[in-house]
Amino acid sequence: AFFLGATGVAVSAKNSCGLTPVVSKASAGAVEQLAIHGVQNTVRFLQLSRENGWRVVGTALGSTSIDAKSITRECPTIIVLGNEGH
């Protein structure tokens, strides 16, 4: 996320490992550079974010996919990664 220019990360508090020293080491220090937020209900978080002006983009590879380079930065954007296909 840091490499892509993100200013924060939201993780599901329900099904994710907590922020431990092992997690920090595995992230090569990236967790020290970003705001990490635990989200109780990911679907609701994304819905509220859209209602408050955020663009929500999911990652997928398919016939209707667009190139990530075509996404402009005119509004705040949430990129959803992981759990592909669900």
N, C-alpha and C positions, 0 to 999 in steps of 0.2 A: 504494500500500500504506500509506503513512504517513497519508494522508487517511482511510483506513478504520480506522485505529487499530492497524495491525500493528506488532509490535515487531521483526520480522525478515523477511528475504526469502531464500528458497532458489532458486538458479538452476542450471540444468543446466550444468555445466562443459564438457560435451561439445559442445553446439551453441549456445553463447552467446558474445557478445562479452565480452572481459575488462573489468574496471573501469578505464577510462581517464579522463583529464581531459575528453574529449569526452562520455563517458557521464555523468560528474558534471554537466557543464554542461546536458546535455539533461534531466537529472532535476531541474533547478532546485534543486539542493542536497539533494534528498531522500536521496541515498546517504550523506550526512553524518549523517543522523538515524537511520538504521536499520542493524542488523547484517545484512550481506550474506554469505551462505554459498554456496559452490560445492558442488554435489552431483554425484558421478561417475555414479551410477545412480539416476535419479529414481524409477523404479518401486520399487526396493529401499528407498530413503529413505522413501517413503510407506508401504510395508509395515511397516518397523521403527517408524515413527512411530505407526501404528495399534496395533501390539503394545505400545507404551509409553504408551498412554492418550490419544493425540491423535485428534481427530475429523478426518477428511479429507473436504472438500466440494469437488465439481467444479462449474464454472459451465457451464450449458447452458440452452437455451430449448426446451422441448418440452412435451408433454402431461402428463408426470409431474413437471415442475419445481415447486419450491416457492418462495415469496417469500423473498428473503434476509432480510427483516425478521423472519421467524419463527424464525431460527436463534438459539438462546439462547447465552449466554456462560458456561455452567456448567463447561465443560471447554476445555482448549486446542484450538484449531482451526487447521487448515491449509486455505487456500483455493487451489485449483489453477486457474490462469488460463492461457489460451493453448492453441494447438494444438487448438482446438475440433473435435470430430468425429473425433478419432483416439485 
